[in-house]
Amino acid sequence: MVHWVLATRLSDVSESLDFEEFFRAQFPALVRALYLLVSDRSEAEELAQEAMARVFERWDRVRTMESPGGYLYQTAVNLNRRRLRRLAVRARKLLSLGAESGSARLPEEASELAEAIGSLSEGQRAAFMLVDWLGMTSEEAGRILRIAPASVRSRVHRARQSLRDRLGFEEERDG
C-alpha cells in the first residue's frame, strides 16, 4: 500500500513537471557542469542546448522517469563524447596529411609545411594538430591523446620550435 501511494505521488509530480520549469531549473547547472568538462563556456552552452533539445523531443517519456535530470546529464555527457570522437577523426585525417607530404596537388608552401609537420614525432604532431589546427585546449587534446595537459603543452611547444627551426632554416637557404 505504501509503495502504491509513493509511486502515485511520484507520478503525479512527474506528470505535473512542465518542460519550461525543468529547463529553467536545470539549464544553468548543466552549463556549469559541462563547463567543468569542456573548459569552454560557448561549447558548454551549445552542448547544454543540444541536450535540452533531445530531452524535449522525448519529454513525454523523460518526465515520467525517476530522474529526468539524470537523463539530461547523461545525454549531455554522451553528446560531449560524440563531439570528442568527431574531433579525433578530424585530427587523424589532418595527421595523415603530414604523412602524405609529397602530394602534387598542394602548392609549394603548403607542401613544405606538410613536410615539416610530417617530420615531427608522432606525439608532437598529434598535439600540434589538435591544439594549433583544431583549436582545442590542452585539456581537450589531453583527453583525446590520453596524456596530461602539461604534456600536451610541452609537445606543442617542442613542435612549434622544431617547425620554426626547420622552416626558418629553409628560408635562409633559399634567400
N, C-alpha and C positions, 0 to 999 in steps of 0.2 A: 504494500500500500504506500509506504513512504517513498519507495523508488518511483512508483507511478506519479505521485504528487510532484516529486522533484523533476522528473522528466517533463511533466506537463508545464511546470513553471519555466524550465529552461527553454522549452519550445515556444512558449508564449513570449519570452524575452527575445529569442532569436527571430521569431516572426515579426515582432514589432520593430526589430532593428532595421532602420532605414539606411539605405546606402549613403545618402548625404551625411547623416550623422556619423556613420562608420568612417567615411572619408575624412571628415573634419577631426575626428578623434585619432585616427591612425596615421594620416599622411605626414604630419610634422615629425613624429617619432621615427617613422620609416625612413624619411630623408636623412635624419641624423644617424641612424644605424647604418644606412648604405654609405654615407659619407665616411664613416669609420672603415668601411670595407674597401671603398674605391679611391678615397682621398681627393675627390674632385666634386665640388658642390653641384655643378651643372650635370655631371654624369649621374650623381646620386638622385637628383630630381628627375632626370629622364627615366632612370630605372624605376623609381617610385611611381611615376605616372603610368609607365607601361604595366607594372604590376597591378596598379589600381584598375586599369582598363580591363585587364584579364579577369580580375575578381568581379568587376561589374558585369562582364559578359556571362559569368556563371553565378550571379548573385542569388538566384532562386535556390540553388543548391548550397552555396557557401554560407548564406545566412543561417541555415539550419545546422551547420556544423558545430561541434563542441567548441572550437576555437577558430572563428573566422580570421582573427588577427594572426594566428599561427600560420594559417593557409596563405595569407597575404605575404608574410615574411618569407615563407618557403618559396613562394612564386618569385619574389624579388631576388632571392639568392640564386635560384635556378636561372633567371634571366641574366644575372651577372656571370654565371658560369658559361652560359652560351656566348656571351659577349667576349669573354676571355678566350674561348676556343676559336671564335672567328678571328680575333686578333692574332692568335698563334698561327693560324693557317695563312693569314696575310703575311706574317713575318717570315714564315718558311718560304713562301713564294718569293719574297724580296731577297731572302738569303740565297735562294737558288740563282738569282740574278748575278750575285757575286761569283758564283761558280761558273757561270756562262759568260765570262768576261770577254771572250773573243767574238761576240756577236757582231756580224757585219751591219746590222740594222741600226746600231747605236752610233750617234755622232761621236767624233773623236774624243771630245772632252768627257762625255758620258762613259765612253769605253775606258778611258784612263781611270776615271773614278771607280767604275765597276771592277777594274783590275786591281786597283789599290784596296778596295773593300775586300775583294777576294783574297788578297794576300794576308789579311788579318787572321789571327787564330779563330777557330770556330766560336769560342766563348766570347771573344771581343766583338766579333762580327754580329753575333746574335744580340748581345747587349746594345751595341751601337744602333742596329736596325730598329730594335724595339723602342729605344729612348729617343734617338735623334730623327728617325724617319717616320715612326708611327706616333711619336709624341707621348709615349707612355711615361708615367712616373717610374722612378727606380723601384718603388714598392710593387707596382703592377708587373713590371718586367721581371722582378724577382720571383713573383708568384708563378709566372709562366716558365721561367728558367729553373725554378726550384732552388734558388740561391738567395742569400741575404741581400737586402737593398744596398748595403755598403759595398758588397762585391760587385753588384751591377754598376754602381758609380765608379768604382775602381777600373773595371773593364772598359767602360765608356771613355774614361779619361785616357787610359793607355791606347785605346783605339784611335781617339782623336789625335793624340800626339804622333802616333805612327802614321796616320794619314797626312798630317801636316808635314812631317819629315819626308815622306815618300813623294807627295805631290809638290812640295816646295823644292825638293832636290831635282825633280824632273823639269820644273820651270826654269831653274838656274842653268841646267844643262842646255835647254833649248834656247835660252835668251842670251 
